[in-house]
Amino acid sequence: MTGKKGGAEVTLEEIRFSYGEMRMHFDLDVPASQIAAIIGPSGSGKSTLLNLIAGFEMPQAGKVLIGGVDVTRLPPAERPVSMVFQENNLFAHLDVEANIGLGRSPKLKLTAADRAAIADAIARVGLTGKEKRKPETLSGGERQRVAIARALVRNRPVLLLDEAFASLGPALRVQMLDLVKALHAETAMTVLMVTHHPEDALHMDSLLFFLENGMIAASGNAKDLLSETGPEALKRYMGTTA
């Protein structure tokens, strides 16, 4: 897990998906090793977009390409993607080390190389010394560090963050964003993160995709889109329009 492995380009081509009354249509391209933030009102399709990339949802039409390879019909486990959720999905009966180890082997049949990768990930997310702790003894930020470490040991070129830091306070959220930024600098993975905080996109110097009514209403560099000359729809969402 040393050195830059590199990310993979993520492309959604003419993706169509319906959820109840909501009809979604996504066209999106995130270059390899880029950080992209996805913002928009509740119900605009942000989590669905990530689920389509991860394979938890199947589109009715269109293609999902990762690294130029069509993965539209592949199950989640076979896609070159790791995902971190808001709930962090840790197992209460397993310690930190074992929870991270699940990223290498669902049955925890770990090789020496696996254990080395786990130890490396624990060090990288700042949890050294807490390997044998159970989730209930950890803070919210520490639990999310475990979830990020589990994603890291999977060693996939694409990391999806679905409001992964939404339940954390402002200072801790920034700390987690800085951790992802540092890991991105090391690994050069492609990162797509859903957030309710537009300032997160600025903090990460990211590409920005603004969703509205199941479509990408605006996209571009976060600094440009969130400036005074940004699109009106985004200004309305931000509450900065006259």
C-alpha positions in Angstrom: 0.0 0.0 0.0 3.0 2.3 -0.4 3.3 4.8 -3.2 0.7 6.1 -5.5 -1.5 3.5 -7.1 -3.6 6.0 -8.9 -7.3 6.5 -9.4 -9.7 5.6 -12.3 -11.9 7.8 -14.4 -15.6 7.5 -13.5 -18.2 8.1 -16.3 -22.0 7.9 -16.3 -23.3 7.8 -19.8 -26.9 8.7 -20.3 -27.9 6.9 -17.1 -31.6 6.8 -16.4 -33.1 5.6 -13.2 -36.6 6.0 -11.6 -37.3 6.0 -7.9 -41.0 6.3 -7.3 -42.2 9.5 -9.1 -38.6 10.7 -9.4 -37.0 10.3 -12.8 -33.3 10.7 -12.8 -30.9 11.3 -15.7 -27.2 11.5 -15.1 -24.3 12.3 -17.5 -21.1 12.8 -15.6 -17.3 12.4 -16.0 -14.8 12.5 -13.2 -11.2 12.3 -14.4 -8.9 9.8 -12.8 -7.4 10.9 -9.4 -9.8 13.9 -9.1 -11.8 14.8 -6.0 -15.4 15.5 -6.9 -18.1 16.8 -4.5 -21.8 16.3 -5.1 -24.3 18.7 -3.5 -27.9 19.5 -3.9 -31.3 19.6 -2.0 -32.5 16.5 -0.2 -34.2 14.1 -2.6 -32.2 15.4 -5.6 -30.6 12.0 -6.3 -27.1 12.5 -4.6 -27.0 9.1 -2.8 -28.6 7.3 -5.8 -25.9 8.6 -8.0 -23.2 7.0 -5.8 -25.2 3.8 -5.5 -25.4 3.6 -9.3 -21.6 3.9 -9.4 -21.1 1.3 -6.6 -23.6 -1.1 -8.0 -26.2 -1.0 -5.2 -28.7 0.3 -7.8 -29.0 -0.8 -11.5 -29.9 1.9 -14.1 -32.8 1.3 -16.4 -30.7 2.7 -19.3 -27.2 3.9 -19.9 -23.7 2.8 -18.9 -21.4 3.1 -15.8 -17.7 3.1 -16.8 -14.8 2.9 -14.4 -11.4 3.2 -15.8 -12.9 2.9 -19.3 -14.4 -0.5 -18.4 -18.2 -1.0 -18.6 -19.2 -2.2 -15.1 -23.0 -1.5 -15.4 -24.0 -5.1 -14.8 -21.3 -6.1 -12.3 -22.3 -6.7 -8.7 -20.8 -4.2 -6.1 -18.1 -6.7 -4.9 -16.6 -6.9 -8.4 -16.4 -3.1 -9.0 -13.1 -1.3 -8.4 -14.8 0.9 -5.8 -14.9 1.3 -2.0 -17.8 3.2 -0.2 -18.0 4.8 3.2 -21.4 5.6 4.6 -22.7 8.0 7.2 -23.5 5.1 9.6 -19.9 3.6 9.1 -21.3 0.0 9.2 -19.0 -1.3 11.9 -19.6 -4.6 13.6 -20.1 -4.1 17.4 -18.6 -7.5 18.3 -15.4 -7.0 16.4 -12.4 -4.8 17.4 -10.9 -2.1 15.2 -8.4 -4.5 13.6 -11.0 -7.0 12.7 -13.5 -4.4 11.4 -10.7 -3.1 9.1 -9.7 -6.7 8.2 -13.1 -7.3 6.7 -12.0 -5.0 3.8 -9.4 -7.7 2.9 -11.3 -10.8 3.7 -15.1 -11.1 4.6 -14.3 -14.3 6.6 -11.2 -12.7 8.2 -8.8 -15.3 6.8 -5.9 -12.9 6.8 -2.4 -13.5 5.4 0.7 -11.8 6.7 0.4 -9.3 3.8 -3.2 -8.6 4.8 -2.1 -7.9 8.4 0.7 -5.6 7.2 -1.8 -3.7 5.1 -4.2 -3.4 8.0 -1.4 -2.1 10.3 -0.4 0.4 7.7 -4.0 1.6 7.3 -4.4 1.9 11.1 -1.3 4.1 11.2 -2.4 6.2 8.3 -5.7 7.1 9.8 -4.2 7.8 13.2 -5.6 4.9 15.2 -2.3 3.2 16.3 -2.8 1.8 19.8 -6.6 1.3 19.4 -6.4 -1.9 17.4 -8.2 -4.0 20.1 -10.9 -1.4 20.9 -14.5 -2.2 20.2 -16.6 0.4 18.2 -18.7 1.3 21.3 -15.5 2.7 23.0 -14.6 4.9 20.1 -15.7 8.5 19.3 -17.8 9.2 16.2 -14.7 10.5 14.4 -12.7 7.4 15.4 -15.4 5.1 14.1 -15.3 7.0 10.7 -11.5 6.6 10.7 -12.0 2.8 11.0 -14.5 2.9 8.1 -12.0 4.9 6.0 -9.2 2.4 6.9 -11.4 -0.5 5.9 -11.9 1.2 2.5 -8.1 1.8 2.2 -7.2 -1.8 2.7 -9.5 -2.8 -0.2 -7.0 -0.8 -2.3 -9.6 0.2 -5.0 -8.9 3.1 -7.3 -12.3 4.8 -6.5 -13.5 6.0 -3.1 -17.2 7.0 -2.6 -18.2 9.0 0.5 -21.9 9.2 1.1 -22.3 12.0 3.6 -19.7 10.1 5.6 -19.0 13.0 8.0 -22.5 14.5 8.2 -23.0 13.4 11.9 -19.8 15.0 13.1 -19.3 18.5 14.5 -17.7 21.2 12.3 -14.2 20.9 13.6 -14.2 17.1 13.4 -15.7 17.2 9.9 -12.8 19.4 8.7 -10.4 17.0 10.4 -11.9 14.1 8.4 -11.8 16.1 5.2 -8.1 16.8 5.8 -7.5 13.1 6.4 -9.1 12.2 3.1 -7.2 15.0 1.4 -3.9 13.6 2.8 -4.8 10.0 1.8 -5.7 11.3 -1.7 -2.3 13.0 -2.0 -0.7 9.6 -1.1 -2.7 7.2 -3.2 -4.0 9.5 -6.0 -7.4 7.7 -5.8 -10.5 9.1 -7.4 -12.8 10.5 -4.7 -16.6 11.3 -5.1 -18.2 12.6 -2.0 -21.8 13.6 -1.3 -22.1 16.4 1.2 -24.7 18.9 2.4 -21.9 21.5 3.0 -20.8 23.4 -0.1 -17.8 24.6 1.8 -16.5 21.0 1.9 -16.1 21.2 -1.9 -14.0 24.4 -1.5 -12.0 22.9 1.3 -11.1 19.9 -0.9 -10.5 22.1 -4.0 -12.8 19.8 -5.9 -14.8 19.5 -9.0 -18.4 20.2 -8.1 -21.6 18.6 -9.4 -24.8 20.4 -8.3 -27.9 18.1 -8.5 -31.5 19.3 -8.8 -34.6 17.2 -9.5 -32.5 14.1 -10.5 -30.3 15.9 -12.9 -26.9 17.6 -12.9 -27.9 21.2 -13.1 -24.3 22.6 -12.9 -20.8 21.2 -12.9 -17.3 22.7 -12.9 -14.6 23.8 -10.5 -16.0 24.4 -7.0 -14.3 27.8 -6.7 -15.9 29.0 -10.0 -19.4 27.6 -9.3 -19.5 28.9 -5.7 -18.4 32.4 -6.7 -20.6 35.4 -7.3 -20.7 34.6 -11.0 -21.9 31.0 -10.3 -25.2 29.7 -11.7 -28.5 31.0 -10.4 -29.9 27.6 -9.4 -26.9 27.0 -7.2 -27.2 30.5 -5.7 -30.8 29.8 -4.8 -29.8 26.5 -3.1 -27.1 28.4 -1.2 -29.5 31.2 -0.3 -27.2 33.8 -1.7 -29.5 35.0 -4.5 -31.1 38.4 -4.2 
